[in-house]
Amino acid sequence: MATHLLLMRHAKSSWKDNSLPDHARPLNKRGKREADAVAQHLTAMGVAPDIIWSSDSARTLETASRLIRITSGAQTIIKVPEFYHASAATVLDLCAKSEEPEGRIMLLGHSPGWSDLAEISTKTPISMQTAHCLIFKRSSGTHTNWLSPENWTLNAELRAKALLVNAEDAGLE
């Protein structure tokens, strides 16, 4: 049974090479710092994901790779091509058709779908900025759909931009 659900939008991507299609855009320097900061905080909080289901875009896979490089948890990335610019309804449907994972799972994708998914999960409008991560803890398991919002309680929220500002203020950057 999944114990934690992490919803995360990919870190900041690069627009430096205009010849690249959207799907192929990598992270920029800030995006790399964002992904690393989130990974460090997830590890410190003891909620690093055990498995990451990720869009197959370059920026989401690079975000996932940076997360597993730093965390002690996630060592498995499962590419989910359907997550690329998926709507919240598509993500919910895909997950409902999938066997529930064990431990801590991260769903890594794109907005606006991830913002909509965050709103469904929290019943509050949330704009998922780059490297924004919502951490939910399992509150029940009574619903047949493991991803049902009734099964989860928002436990914490990490906004990479704030993490980087705090690190700079503390002289860590």
C-alpha positions in Angstrom: 0.0 0.0 0.0 1.2 3.5 -0.8 2.0 5.5 2.4 2.8 8.8 0.8 1.8 10.5 -2.5 4.0 13.2 -3.9 2.7 15.4 -6.7 5.5 17.4 -8.4 5.8 19.6 -11.4 9.1 19.3 -13.3 11.9 21.8 -12.5 12.5 24.9 -14.7 13.3 24.1 -18.3 15.5 25.8 -20.8 14.3 27.7 -23.8 17.9 28.4 -24.9 17.7 26.2 -28.0 14.6 27.2 -30.0 15.1 24.4 -32.4 14.2 21.8 -29.8 10.6 20.6 -29.7 8.8 21.1 -26.3 9.1 17.5 -25.4 13.0 17.6 -25.7 13.7 20.7 -23.7 16.2 20.0 -20.8 16.4 21.7 -17.5 18.2 25.1 -17.3 20.7 25.9 -14.5 18.0 27.1 -12.1 16.0 24.0 -12.8 18.9 21.8 -11.8 19.3 23.8 -8.6 15.5 23.5 -8.0 15.5 19.7 -8.4 18.5 19.3 -6.2 16.9 21.5 -3.4 13.7 19.6 -3.5 15.6 16.3 -3.3 17.6 17.5 -0.3 14.4 18.6 1.5 12.5 15.4 0.7 15.4 13.4 2.1 15.7 15.6 5.2 11.9 15.2 5.8 12.2 11.4 5.4 9.7 11.3 2.5 11.9 10.7 -0.5 10.0 8.7 -3.1 10.5 5.0 -3.5 9.3 5.1 -7.0 8.7 8.0 -9.5 6.1 7.8 -12.3 7.2 10.4 -14.7 6.2 12.0 -18.0 8.7 11.0 -20.6 9.6 14.5 -21.6 13.3 15.4 -21.2 12.7 18.0 -18.4 10.7 15.6 -16.3 13.1 12.7 -16.7 16.0 15.0 -15.9 14.2 16.2 -12.8 13.5 12.6 -11.8 17.2 11.6 -12.4 18.4 14.5 -10.2 16.0 13.5 -7.5 17.2 9.9 -7.4 20.8 10.9 -7.5 20.4 12.8 -4.3 17.8 10.9 -2.3 18.3 7.6 -0.6 14.8 6.4 -1.6 13.8 6.5 -5.3 15.8 4.3 -7.4 13.1 3.5 -10.0 11.7 5.8 -12.6 8.8 4.6 -14.6 8.2 6.5 -17.8 4.5 7.3 -18.4 4.3 8.9 -21.8 0.6 9.7 -21.2 1.6 12.1 -18.4 3.1 14.5 -21.0 0.7 17.5 -20.8 -2.0 15.2 -19.4 -5.2 16.5 -17.8 -5.9 15.7 -14.2 -8.7 13.4 -15.4 -6.2 11.5 -17.6 -3.8 11.1 -14.7 -6.5 9.9 -12.3 -7.8 7.5 -14.9 -4.3 6.1 -15.6 -3.6 5.7 -12.0 -7.0 4.0 -11.2 -6.1 1.4 -13.9 -2.7 0.8 -12.3 -1.9 -1.5 -9.4 -1.3 0.6 -6.3 2.5 0.9 -5.6 4.1 0.2 -2.2 5.7 2.9 -0.1 6.2 6.5 -1.3 5.2 7.3 -4.9 5.8 10.5 -6.8 3.8 11.5 -9.8 5.9 13.9 -11.9 4.5 15.9 -14.7 3.3 19.2 -16.2 0.9 22.0 -15.6 -1.9 22.8 -16.1 -2.8 19.2 -15.4 -0.7 19.0 -12.2 -2.3 22.2 -10.9 -5.7 20.8 -11.6 -4.7 17.5 -9.9 -3.5 19.5 -6.9 -6.8 21.4 -6.7 -8.8 18.1 -6.9 -6.5 16.6 -4.2 -6.7 19.6 -1.8 -10.0 21.2 -2.7 -8.0 24.4 -3.0 -6.8 26.2 -6.1 -3.0 25.6 -6.3 -0.8 26.9 -9.1 2.0 24.3 -9.5 5.1 26.3 -10.3 8.3 24.7 -11.4 9.7 22.1 -9.0 6.6 22.6 -6.7 6.0 19.4 -4.7 2.9 18.5 -2.6 3.4 15.8 -0.1 0.4 13.8 1.0 0.2 11.2 3.7 -2.2 8.2 3.6 -5.2 8.9 5.9 -7.3 5.9 4.9 -7.6 3.1 2.5 -11.3 2.7 2.3 -11.8 3.8 -1.3 -11.3 1.3 -4.1 -9.4 3.8 -6.1 -6.1 4.2 -4.3 -5.6 7.7 -5.7 -8.9 9.0 -4.5 -8.4 12.3 -2.6 -10.4 10.9 0.3 -7.4 8.6 1.0 -4.9 11.4 1.4 -4.1 14.4 3.6 -1.8 17.2 2.6 1.2 16.9 4.9 3.7 19.4 3.4 4.4 21.6 0.4 7.7 22.5 -1.1 8.2 25.4 -3.4 11.6 25.3 -5.0 11.8 29.0 -5.5 11.4 29.6 -1.8 13.9 26.8 -1.0 16.5 28.5 -3.2 15.9 31.9 -1.7 16.2 30.5 1.9 19.4 28.7 0.9 20.8 31.9 -0.5 19.8 33.8 2.6 21.6 31.2 4.8 24.7 31.4 2.6 24.3 27.9 1.3 24.1 28.8 -2.4 
